[in-house]
Amino acid sequence: MPVLIRIAFRNLLEHRSKTLIIGTLLALGVIILIIGNAFMDTAERGVKESFTDNFTGDVFIAGKATNGTVSLFGVQAAGGQETTPILPYYDRIIEKLSSMPQVQDKASQITGFGLATIANSDEQTFALLFGIEPGEYRRIFDQARIVEGHFLEPGEEGIVITKGALERVNKQLKQELKVGDKIMLTGMGSMGFKIRSVPIVGLVEYKNGSEASDFITYVDVNTARILQGLTLGNDADTPVTDSQKALLAQNSEDEMFGGGEVVEASSTAPARPAEPVAAAPAAPVAQSVADTGAWQFILVKLKHPSQAPKVAAELNQWFATEGIDAQAGGWKMAAGPFSQSIDVVRIIFDIAIIIVSVVAIIIMTNTLVISVIERTGEIGTMRALGAQRGFVRKMFLVETLTIAVVFGAIGTVLGVGIIGILNLAHIEAGNAFLQILFAGKVLHASASLGSIVSSLVLVIVVAILAHIYPVSLALKIEPVRAMQTE
């Protein structure tokens, strides 16, 4: 092997131009792969963190749609937007989640769509409404910073809007809305159009926001239910009078309704004297009644987010066993179209890499073929001196691997350096697509060790594939004929 290495280095130095052409192609390939993968990984990681921290949690539970896929933003179907299904057996699912040791906390939600406007205005704008119970929701999603006003309180009616969404609403309504102003929401449910006027109680912004942040507004869950024509819940204290407490304290149906024979009013039978009712102690009354209204989603926060696939699989198996028409998935299922945009960009990048790899293989193969032709006499002489086919094959392989490793390392250093320079430049995203790619409003990419290793491996594979045909040509050279051409 040392002899092969010495011969390989000597040949590479003697054919510097060919070595530089092949090496430059390999180095450029590594640079493109490292920078591209850094953008893709940063985008996916940023979108994931934004959604899991702010909107989706680690596990997403929803009902099943007859047509289309369910996400936190509704049902995406081929024929358009479908009605989001109500989550069946909500109480049983909550009980199941409470018994799972992996679950840290959970919150329920309704997603609604409607039009927003103000009184005495002909302008309207689209509104994406997250109907929530503020107490449980804020336990999981606490990344929203209050800019003005306050977040919804339990039992409070109102709307909380993100800073980006308010700017969009003001621009489309041609108004300057602020905290305290009322906004009219129009929704369409199974019972027709519903209109609610609610105050803007707070303005929030996210440290790690995303494209979705500029569309989301939060409303109390009962407002969301009314706009969609869903079953209302009761999450407020219900006053109970002393007489009602005494009635509820009765121990039997006879005591509550008399229990005697039913007689007609004209009966001459003597009336039985009423017996005094014993004053039983009143049963304790709960401080608040649990919300029994309709919900569409449950968002689950896990103690260890890496267990999300396992927990989702366990829940899906339990749904199937119990005959519950529900489904569980990870953050990508919940993010729906927003996560799909990352997948589309990744696919486009992979296709581009395949095309570039094919072109690189063709160019490198042609370059190596020319190199083999130029070295015909050398190869023939080596064969005449007793070099076997295996020796020639190994010699070319060592040369190719040497070029791939050396220039691959150079490409790695340059790729990582370029990423560092781009980060220092603080490049801002000028549109929604770049915000997805940058995972925020400012570029901050990072190359992972996995992407660097995979880039080097891919380049080495490309180099090996490119050298196969030239080696086959070299092995076909007859020693005598090769020496005659020298």
Solvent accessible surface area in square Angstrom, and as a share of the most:
residue,aa,sasa,rsa
1,M,138,0.61
2,P,87,0.55
3,V,76,0.43
4,L,11,0.06
5,I,71,0.36
6,R,154,0.56
7,I,30,0.15
8,A,0,0.00
9,F,95,0.39
10,R,114,0.42
11,N,1,0.01
12,L,20,0.10
13,L,106,0.53
14,E,108,0.49
15,H,38,0.17
16,R,157,0.57
17,S,67,0.43
18,K,37,0.16
19,T,19,0.11
20,L,102,0.51
21,I,84,0.42
22,I,5,0.03
23,G,0,0.00
24,T,68,0.39
25,L,42,0.21
26,L,6,0.03
27,A,9,0.07
28,L,93,0.46
29,G,17,0.17
30,V,0,0.00
31,I,24,0.12
32,I,76,0.39
33,L,13,0.06
34,I,0,0.00
35,I,31,0.16
36,G,10,0.10
37,N,22,0.11
38,A,0,0.00
39,F,35,0.15
40,M,10,0.04
41,D,36,0.18
42,T,8,0.05
43,A,1,0.01
44,E,55,0.25
45,R,100,0.36
46,G,11,0.10
47,V,10,0.06
48,K,94,0.40
49,E,79,0.35
50,S,1,0.01
51,F,2,0.01
52,T,14,0.08
53,D,51,0.27
54,N,1,0.01
55,F,0,0.00
56,T,1,0.01
57,G,0,0.00
58,D,11,0.06
59,V,1,0.00
60,F,0,0.00
61,I,0,0.00
62,A,0,0.00
63,G,1,0.01
64,K,101,0.43
65,A,26,0.20
66,T,143,0.83
67,N,75,0.39
68,G,34,0.33
69,T,85,0.50
70,V,6,0.03
71,S,2,0.01
72,L,0,0.00
73,F,12,0.05
74,G,0,0.00
75,V,0,0.00
76,Q,53,0.24
77,A,21,0.16
78,A,110,0.86
79,G,82,0.79
80,G,37,0.35
81,Q,105,0.47
82,E,59,0.27
83,T,124,0.72
84,T,12,0.07
85,P,30,0.19
86,I,70,0.36
87,L,6,0.03
88,P,38,0.24
89,Y,125,0.48
90,Y,44,0.17
91,D,106,0.55
92,R,92,0.33
93,I,0,0.00
94,I,42,0.21
95,E,122,0.55
96,K,42,0.18
97,L,0,0.00
98,S,75,0.48
99,S,81,0.52
100,M,9,0.04
101,P,102,0.64
102,Q,33,0.14
103,V,17,0.10
104,Q,111,0.49
105,D,29,0.15
106,K,40,0.17
107,A,1,0.01
108,S,1,0.01
109,Q,0,0.00
110,I,0,0.00
111,T,2,0.01
112,G,3,0.03
113,F,73,0.30
114,G,11,0.11
115,L,74,0.37
116,A,2,0.02
117,T,13,0.08
118,I,24,0.12
119,A,68,0.53
120,N,163,0.84
121,S,29,0.18
122,D,148,0.77
123,E,66,0.30
124,Q,95,0.42
125,T,4,0.02
126,F,90,0.37
127,A,6,0.05
128,L,9,0.05
129,L,3,0.02
130,F,0,0.00
131,G,0,0.00
132,I,0,0.00
133,E,33,0.15
134,P,7,0.04
135,G,28,0.27
136,E,34,0.15
137,Y,3,0.01
138,R,66,0.24
139,R,146,0.53
140,I,13,0.07
141,F,7,0.03
142,D,87,0.45
143,Q,84,0.37
144,A,9,0.07
145,R,136,0.50
146,I,59,0.30
147,V,57,0.33
148,E,83,0.37
149,G,44,0.42
150,H,78,0.35
151,F,17,0.07
152,L,6,0.03
153,E,96,0.43
154,P,85,0.54
155,G,58,0.56
156,E,47,0.21
157,E,72,0.32
158,G,0,0.00
159,I,4,0.02
160,V,0,0.00
161,I,2,0.01
162,T,3,0.02
163,K,86,0.36
164,G,21,0.20
165,A,0,0.00
166,L,16,0.08
167,E,107,0.48
168,R,44,0.16
169,V,6,0.03
170,N,22,0.11
171,K,167,0.71
172,Q,80,0.36
173,L,1,0.01
174,K,152,0.64
175,Q,71,0.32
176,E,146,0.65
177,L,16,0.08
178,K,122,0.52
179,V,35,0.20
180,G,54,0.52
181,D,39,0.20
182,K,124,0.53
183,I,3,0.02
184,M,60,0.27
185,L,1,0.00
186,T,23,0.13
187,G,3,0.03
188,M,134,0.60
189,G,21,0.20
190,S,99,0.64
191,M,143,0.64
192,G,29,0.28
193,F,149,0.62
194,K,65,0.27
195,I,104,0.53
196,R,71,0.26
197,S,55,0.36
198,V,0,0.00
199,P,36,0.23
200,I,2,0.01
201,V,13,0.08
202,G,0,0.00
203,L,15,0.08
204,V,0,0.00
205,E,49,0.22
206,Y,28,0.11
207,K,195,0.82
208,N,51,0.26
209,G,24,0.23
210,S,25,0.16
211,E,49,0.22
212,A,0,0.00
213,S,9,0.06
214,D,51,0.26
215,F,73,0.31
216,I,0,0.00
217,T,6,0.03
218,Y,2,0.01
219,V,0,0.00
220,D,16,0.08
221,V,4,0.02
222,N,41,0.21
223,T,0,0.00
224,A,2,0.01
225,R,0,0.00
226,I,42,0.22
227,L,4,0.02
228,Q,34,0.15
229,G,21,0.21
230,L,42,0.21
231,T,90,0.52
232,L,89,0.44
233,G,14,0.14
234,N,62,0.32
235,D,47,0.25
236,A,54,0.42
237,D,103,0.53
238,T,70,0.41
239,P,123,0.77
240,V,46,0.26
241,T,77,0.45
242,D,116,0.60
243,S,83,0.54
244,Q,91,0.40
245,K,65,0.28
246,A,53,0.41
247,L,94,0.47
248,L,124,0.62
249,A,14,0.11
250,Q,44,0.19
251,N,126,0.65
252,S,49,0.31
253,E,131,0.59
254,D,91,0.47
255,E,91,0.41
256,M,75,0.33
257,F,157,0.65
258,G,56,0.54
259,G,46,0.44
260,G,39,0.38
261,E,160,0.72
262,V,151,0.87
263,V,100,0.58
264,E,132,0.59
265,A,117,0.91
266,S,93,0.60
267,S,53,0.34
268,T,137,0.80
269,A,66,0.51
270,P,126,0.79
271,A,96,0.75
272,R,176,0.64
273,P,110,0.69
274,A,100,0.78
275,E,139,0.62
276,P,130,0.82
277,V,100,0.57
278,A,88,0.68
279,A,106,0.83
280,A,49,0.38
281,P,124,0.78
282,A,57,0.45
283,A,62,0.48
284,P,133,0.84
285,V,70,0.40
286,A,75,0.58
287,Q,155,0.69
288,S,62,0.40
289,V,66,0.38
290,A,76,0.59
291,D,28,0.15
292,T,102,0.59
293,G,9,0.08
294,A,13,0.10
295,W,7,0.02
296,Q,2,0.01
297,F,1,0.00
298,I,0,0.00
299,L,0,0.00
300,V,0,0.00
301,K,41,0.17
302,L,4,0.02
303,K,114,0.48
304,H,110,0.49
305,P,80,0.50
306,S,100,0.64
307,Q,58,0.26
308,A,14,0.11
309,P,100,0.63
310,K,137,0.58
311,V,0,0.00
312,A,9,0.07
313,A,61,0.48
314,E,65,0.29
315,L,0,0.00
316,N,57,0.29
317,Q,132,0.59
318,W,47,0.17
319,F,3,0.01
320,A,83,0.65
321,T,106,0.62
322,E,70,0.31
323,G,61,0.59
324,I,7,0.03
325,D,86,0.44
326,A,2,0.02
327,Q,43,0.19
328,A,8,0.06
329,G,10,0.09
330,G,29,0.28
331,W,26,0.09
332,K,78,0.33
333,M,51,0.23
334,A,0,0.00
335,A,0,0.00
336,G,6,0.05
337,P,52,0.33
338,F,40,0.17
339,S,4,0.02
340,Q,92,0.41
341,S,33,0.21
342,I,4,0.02
343,D,53,0.28
344,V,81,0.46
345,V,23,0.13
346,R,59,0.22
347,I,98,0.50
348,I,107,0.54
349,F,32,0.13
350,D,63,0.32
351,I,93,0.47
352,A,44,0.34
353,I,19,0.10
354,I,109,0.55
355,I,102,0.52
356,V,65,0.37
357,S,22,0.14
358,V,76,0.44
359,V,73,0.42
360,A,17,0.13
361,I,43,0.22
362,I,95,0.48
363,I,71,0.36
364,M,0,0.00
365,T,24,0.14
366,N,83,0.43
367,T,12,0.07
368,L,20,0.10
369,V,26,0.15
370,I,87,0.44
371,S,7,0.05
372,V,3,0.02
373,I,114,0.58
374,E,101,0.45
375,R,10,0.04
376,T,30,0.17
377,G,4,0.04
378,E,45,0.20
379,I,0,0.00
380,G,0,0.00
381,T,55,0.32
382,M,30,0.14
383,R,48,0.17
384,A,52,0.41
385,L,150,0.75
386,G,47,0.45
387,A,20,0.16
388,Q,130,0.58
389,R,116,0.42
390,G,29,0.28
391,F,63,0.26
392,V,0,0.00
393,R,113,0.41
394,K,111,0.47
395,M,0,0.00
396,F,7,0.03
397,L,60,0.30
398,V,23,0.13
399,E,11,0.05
400,T,8,0.05
401,L,58,0.29
402,T,20,0.12
403,I,8,0.04
404,A,1,0.01
405,V,83,0.48
406,V,69,0.40
407,F,33,0.14
408,G,0,0.00
409,A,51,0.40
410,I,79,0.40
411,G,0,0.00
412,T,20,0.12
413,V,106,0.61
414,L,89,0.44
415,G,0,0.00
416,V,66,0.38
417,G,35,0.34
418,I,66,0.33
419,I,8,0.04
420,G,31,0.30
421,I,117,0.59
422,L,49,0.24
423,N,27,0.14
424,L,142,0.71
425,A,62,0.48
426,H,126,0.56
427,I,68,0.35
428,E,130,0.58
429,A,15,0.12
430,G,71,0.68
431,N,79,0.41
432,A,47,0.36
433,F,104,0.43
434,L,52,0.26
435,Q,44,0.20
436,I,23,0.12
437,L,27,0.13
438,F,16,0.06
439,A,23,0.18
440,G,20,0.19
441,K,141,0.60
442,V,65,0.38
443,L,4,0.02
444,H,132,0.59
445,A,4,0.03
446,S,49,0.31
447,A,29,0.23
448,S,49,0.32
449,L,138,0.69
450,G,51,0.49
451,S,9,0.06
452,I,31,0.15
453,V,74,0.43
454,S,59,0.38
455,S,1,0.01
456,L,50,0.25
457,V,81,0.47
458,L,63,0.31
459,V,6,0.04
460,I,45,0.23
461,V,66,0.38
462,V,12,0.07
463,A,0,0.00
464,I,58,0.29
465,L,89,0.44
466,A,0,0.00
467,H,14,0.06
468,I,96,0.49
469,Y,122,0.46
470,P,1,0.00
471,V,8,0.04
472,S,39,0.25
473,L,49,0.24
474,A,0,0.00
475,L,14,0.07
476,K,145,0.61
477,I,29,0.15
478,E,104,0.47
479,P,28,0.18
480,V,105,0.60
481,R,176,0.64
482,A,1,0.01
483,M,96,0.43
484,Q,139,0.62
485,T,92,0.53
486,E,157,0.70
